[in-house]
Amino acid sequence: MKTTIELPDALLAQARRYVASRNMTMKALIEQGLRKVMAEKQMAPKFTLRDGSVKGNGLTPEFQNATWEQLRDAIYEGRGG
């Protein structure tokens, strides 16, 4: 498959020097680079959020049927909120 890519002039010049010094083609360099980047992405560990839950029996009886506003008011009571 053929495709066109745009590269900064300085990067293209560096790539041309690289392939010339190693007797390889630009196509080979691009294939090698793409394969390397894709392999690194597959090996990268996936982020897992640690379990931040706490043990307990839930809300105290006085707050079990409270609305969010009531809970918020109780949390900020006496704190200027």
Buried (B, 14 or more C-beta within 10 A) or exposed (E): EEEEEEEEEEEEEEBEEEBEEEEEEEEEBBEEEEEEEEEEEEEEEEEEEEEEEEEEEEEEEEEEEBEEEEEEEEEEEEEEE
